[in-house]
Amino acid sequence: MRLLTLLLCIGLLLSNKSDSRFAKASPPASKLKSCQNLSDGDVVLRSGKGFISDMMRNTSMKEKRFSHAGLIIILNNEPQVVHCIASEQDPEGGIVIQPLADFVSPAENKSFAIYRYPITDNIRRQVRKSVLRYSSAHVTFDKSFDLSTDNALYCSEFVYKVLETASGNTIGIEPTRVKKGDYIGIDDLYLNTNCSLLIDSTYTQ
């Protein structure tokens, strides 16, 4: 039943007329200031607005707070978010790189948070190589939420596979287990004793 819920969520996502990649409003300066000193491999989560985001939040079994996830990389001294997403404008979807300020835009989101795993500089370099390799490959959005495929990924699966592969499977992210097959819930990425909270920011509504 849980897998059916996931499939319903992605179907609704693909019919959504709003594509958060093109949000224009930027976070207040005070929010951006708190995002200094980020590093490659930090995990960023956002809580989007609207019905579709509510549906995506409900795919998490432990904490239904966030609706999307990505990984930070630093390009030209600015934090960028690499994430996997689909939309009406791009139903096939894929890997997107966008400025952190756009990813957490208050025009589309209620809050965001950033977490960090205690990884070495070498692992961070591997994370960077991996996300840039994915971004240049023809990786589509995984509508079936199938962990066994690497040519199609959903947002939390992308984060999970990059971190676990780069670290030699030492990060310790545990999948959510259901009868129809395991999947990576968004809450699986941060409800983990191995990571620490860097930023937790909520916008004034």
LINBEL-V987413 format. One record per pair of residues at least 24 apart in sequence whose C-alpha atoms are under 10 Angstrom apart, sorted by the first residue. I is the first residue (numbers start at 1). GAP is how many residues later the second one is. If there is no record, write none. Layout:
I|GAP, I|GAP
This chain:
1|177, 1|178, 1|179, 2|56, 2|57, 2|58, 2|59, 2|175, 2|176, 2|177, 2|178, 2|179, 2|181, 3|56, 3|141, 3|142, 3|143, 3|175, 3|176, 3|177, 3|178, 3|179, 3|180, 4|140, 4|176, 5|50, 5|51, 5|53, 5|54, 6|49, 6|50, 6|52, 6|53, 6|54, 6|137, 6|138, 6|139, 6|177, 6|179, 7|52, 7|135, 7|136, 7|137, 7|138, 8|47, 8|48, 8|135, 9|43, 9|44, 9|45, 9|46, 9|47, 9|48, 9|49, 9|50, 9|134, 10|42, 10|45, 10|46, 10|75, 10|76, 10|77, 10|131, 10|132, 10|133, 10|134, 10|135, 10|144, 11|41, 11|80, 11|132, 12|39, 12|40, 12|41, 12|43, 12|44, 12|75, 12|76, 13|38, 13|39, 13|40, 13|42, 13|43, 13|72, 13|73, 13|74, 13|75, 13|78, 13|130, 14|38, 14|71, 14|72, 14|73, 14|74, 14|75, 14|76, 14|77, 14|78, 14|79, 14|129, 15|37, 15|71, 15|72, 15|73, 15|74, 15|76, 16|35, 16|36, 16|70, 16|71, 16|72, 16|73, 17|70, 17|71, 17|72, 18|32, 18|34, 18|69, 18|70, 18|71, 18|90, 19|66, 19|67, 19|68, 19|69, 19|70, 19|71, 19|89, 20|28, 20|65, 20|67, 20|82, 20|83, 20|84, 20|85, 20|87, 20|88, 20|89, 21|64, 21|65, 21|66, 21|75, 21|76, 21|77, 21|78, 21|81, 21|82, 21|83, 21|84, 21|87, 22|76, 22|80, 22|81, 22|83, 22|86, 23|78, 23|79, 23|80, 23|81, 23|82, 23|83, 23|84, 23|85, 23|86, 24|77, 24|78, 24|81, 24|82, 24|83, 24|84, 25|76, 25|77, 25|79, 25|80, 25|81, 25|82, 25|83, 26|74, 26|75, 26|76, 26|77, 26|78, 26|79, 26|80, 26|81, 27|73, 27|74, 27|75, 27|76, 27|77, 27|78, 27|79, 27|80, 27|82, 27|176, 28|73, 28|77, 28|78, 28|175, 29|72, 31|70, 31|73, 31|168, 31|169, 31|170, 31|171, 31|172, 32|68, 32|69, 32|72, 34|164, 34|165, 34|166, 34|167, 35|44, 35|65, 35|66, 35|78, 35|79, 35|163, 35|164, 36|42, 36|43, 37|37, 37|42, 37|161, 38|34, 38|35, 38|36, 38|40, 38|41, 38|76, 38|77, 38|78, 38|160, 39|32, 39|33, 39|34, 39|35, 39|40, 39|77, 39|82, 39|85, 40|31, 40|32, 40|33, 40|34, 40|35, 40|39, 40|40, 40|41, 40|76, 40|79, 40|81, 40|83, 40|84, 40|85, 40|86, 40|87, 40|88, 40|91, 41|29, 41|30, 41|31, 41|32, 41|33, 41|40, 41|41, 41|74, 41|75, 41|76, 41|77, 41|78, 41|80, 41|82, 41|83, 41|84, 41|85, 41|86, 41|87, 41|90, 41|118, 41|121, 41|122, 41|125, 42|28, 42|29, 42|30, 42|31, 42|39, 42|72, 42|73, 42|74, 42|75, 42|76, 42|77, 42|82, 42|85, 42|117, 42|121, 42|153, 42|155, 42|156, 43|26, 43|27, 43|28, 43|29, 43|30, 43|38, 43|39, 43|70, 43|71, 43|72, 43|73, 43|74, 43|113, 43|116, 43|117, 43|120, 43|146, 43|147, 43|152, 43|154, 43|155, 44|24, 44|25, 44|26, 44|27, 44|28, 44|37, 44|38, 44|39, 44|56, 44|59, 44|60, 44|68, 44|69, 44|70, 44|71, 44|72, 44|115, 44|145, 44|146, 44|154, 44|155, 44|156, 45|24, 45|25, 45|26, 45|58, 45|59, 45|66, 45|67, 45|68, 45|69, 45|70, 45|111, 45|141, 45|142, 45|144, 45|145, 45|155, 46|24, 46|57, 46|58, 46|59, 46|62, 46|63, 46|64, 46|65, 46|66, 46|67, 46|68, 46|154, 46|155, 46|156, 47|57, 47|59, 47|61, 47|62, 47|63, 47|64, 47|65, 47|66, 47|155, 48|56, 48|57, 48|58, 48|59, 48|60, 48|61, 48|62, 48|63, 48|64, 49|57, 49|58, 49|59, 49|60, 49|61, 49|62, 50|58, 50|59, 50|60, 53|55, 53|56, 56|129, 56|130, 57|128, 57|129, 57|130, 58|127, 58|128, 59|124, 59|125, 59|126, 59|127, 59|128, 60|116, 60|123, 60|124, 60|125, 60|126, 60|127, 60|128, 61|115, 61|124, 61|125, 61|126, 61|127, 62|114, 62|123, 62|124, 62|125, 62|126, 62|129, 63|122, 63|123, 63|124, 63|125, 63|128, 64|121, 64|122, 64|123, 65|46, 65|47, 65|121, 65|122, 66|43, 66|44, 66|45, 66|46, 66|47, 66|119, 66|120, 66|121, 67|42, 67|45, 67|88, 67|89, 67|118, 67|119, 67|120, 68|35, 68|44, 68|86, 68|87, 68|88, 68|117, 68|118, 68|119, 69|34, 69|43, 69|44, 69|45, 69|85, 69|86, 69|87, 69|88, 69|89, 69|90, 69|117, 69|118, 69|120, 70|25, 70|26, 70|27, 70|30, 70|33, 70|44, 70|85, 70|86, 70|87, 70|88, 70|89, 70|90, 70|116, 71|26, 71|29, 71|43, 71|44, 71|56, 71|57, 71|60, 71|84, 71|85, 71|87, 71|88, 71|89, 71|91, 71|92, 72|25, 72|26, 72|27, 72|28, 72|42, 72|44, 72|55, 72|56, 72|59, 73|24, 73|26, 73|27, 73|51, 73|52, 73|54, 73|55, 73|58, 73|59, 74|25, 74|26, 74|54, 75|24, 81|50, 82|46, 82|49, 82|50, 82|52, 82|53, 82|73, 82|76, 82|77, 83|48, 83|51, 83|52, 83|70, 83|71, 83|72, 83|73, 83|75, 83|76, 84|50, 84|51, 84|55, 84|56, 84|57, 84|58, 84|68, 84|69, 84|70, 84|71, 84|72, 84|73, 84|74, 84|75, 85|55, 85|56, 85|57, 85|68, 85|69, 85|70, 86|54, 86|55, 86|56, 86|57, 86|68, 86|69, 87|54, 90|51, 91|49, 91|50, 91|52, 92|47, 92|48, 92|49, 92|50, 92|51, 92|60, 93|45, 93|46, 93|47, 93|48, 93|49, 93|50, 93|59, 93|60, 93|61, 94|40, 94|41, 94|43, 94|44, 94|45, 94|46, 94|47, 94|48, 94|57, 94|58, 94|59, 94|60, 94|61, 95|36, 95|37, 95|39, 95|40, 95|41, 95|42, 95|43, 95|44, 95|45, 95|46, 95|57, 95|58, 95|59, 95|60, 95|63, 96|35, 96|38, 96|39, 96|40, 97|34, 97|35, 97|38, 104|97, 105|98, 106|96, 106|97, 106|98, 106|99, 109|93, 109|94, 110|91, 110|92, 110|93, 110|94, 110|95, 111|89, 111|90, 111|91, 111|92, 111|93, 112|87, 112|88, 112|89, 112|90, 112|91, 113|77, 113|84, 113|85, 113|86, 113|87, 113|88, 113|89, 114|76, 114|82, 114|83, 114|84, 114|85, 114|86, 114|87, 115|74, 115|75, 115|76, 115|80, 115|81, 115|82, 115|83, 115|84, 115|85, 116|74, 116|78, 116|79, 116|80, 116|81, 116|82, 116|83, 117|46, 117|54, 117|55, 117|73, 117|75, 117|76, 117|77, 117|78, 117|79, 117|80, 118|53, 118|76, 118|77, 118|78, 119|44, 119|47, 119|48, 119|51, 119|52, 119|75, 119|76, 120|47, 122|44, 122|45, 123|40, 123|41, 123|42, 123|43, 123|44, 123|45, 124|39, 124|42, 124|43, 125|41, 126|36, 126|37, 126|39, 126|40, 126|41, 127|32, 127|34, 127|35, 127|36, 127|37, 127|38, 127|39, 127|40, 128|34, 128|38, 129|33, 129|37, 130|31, 130|32, 130|33, 130|35, 130|36, 131|27, 131|28, 131|31, 131|32, 134|24, 134|28, 145|36, 145|37, 145|38, 145|39, 146|35, 146|36, 146|37, 146|38, 147|28, 147|34, 147|35, 147|36, 147|37, 148|34, 148|35, 154|29, 154|30, 155|29, 155|30, 155|31, 156|27, 156|28, 156|29, 156|30, 156|31, 156|32, 156|33, 157|26, 157|27, 157|28, 157|29, 157|32, 158|26, 159|25, 159|27, 159|30, 160|24, 160|25, 160|26, 160|28, 160|29, 170|24, 171|24
